Amino acid sequence: MANTYHQIYLQTVFAVKYRNAVISKEWNNQLFGVIGNLINETNCKTIIVNGVEDHVHCFLGLRPVVSVSELMKTVKAKSSKYINDNRLTKERFEWQEGYGVFSYSQSQVDNVYHYIQNQEAHHKKQTFHEEYIEFLKHFKIEYDEQYLFKELV
């Protein structure tokens, strides 16, 4: 019987609803661990999860039998439930609808890993909005600015 061989590296990026800066340094590593475990529970492989107050980056090896949309639905739903169940934020926590997903080759793994590892330093120079637009442009993804982020009005 033949095996299925695969090498699919993805970075996903998702934001707190209205990009509120509520992910605290006091518990962010705990959250990143939970997200990593959720990814692993789908039989995908977490490489690194990191982020800052208003968004998270996940770098993972995707199994071909797992759809990105189902993976993200699970990760976002269960991680927000974890935050709410443990009352880590003052108000009810929600992730913003949608996410970004970007693919990489084996030769880019180290660079992407280090980029995600250094999120705090990176965001001293660039906002999340600027970073996200840069990703979209770099990967030549057409987008409409009005649908990128929901702002609290």
Residue, then its C-alpha position, 0 to 999 in steps of 0.5 A: m500500500a502506498n503512503t502519502y508524503h507531504q510537506i506543507y508549511l503554513q503561517t496563519v495570522f489572526a487578530v483579536k476582535y476590533r484589534n483590541a490589545v487584550i492579550s496580556k504578557e502575564w498569560n500569553n505564553q499559556l495561550f500560545g501553548v493552548i493554541g499549539n496543542l489545539i493544532n497538534e490535536t488535529n494531527c498537524k505539527t506546531i512549529i511555533v506560536n507567538g504574537v503580541e497584544d492584538h494578534v497571533h501568528c502560528f507556523l505549522g506543518l499541515r496534514p493534507v487531510v486537514s482543511v485550513s478553514e476547519l483548523m482555524k475554526t477549531v483553533k479560534a473557537k477553542s482558544s477563545k473558549y479557554i480565555n473566557d472559561n479562565r476569565l483571562t480578560k475583563e470582558r468577553f473575548e473574541w477573535q476577529e472574523g477571518y484570518g490570513v494564511f501564507s505558504y512557505s517552502q522548506s528553505q524558508v522555515d528558519n526565517v519564518y520561525h525567527y520572524i514569528q519568534n521576534q514578534e515583540a521586537h518587530h512590532k516596535k517598528q511596524t504596526f499589525h495593520e502595516e505588517y498584514i498589508e505587507f504580507l498581502k502585497h508580498f504574496k500578491i493577494e488581492y484585497d479590499e481595504q474595507y474588508l481587512f479589519k473591523e474597527l470598533v466605532 
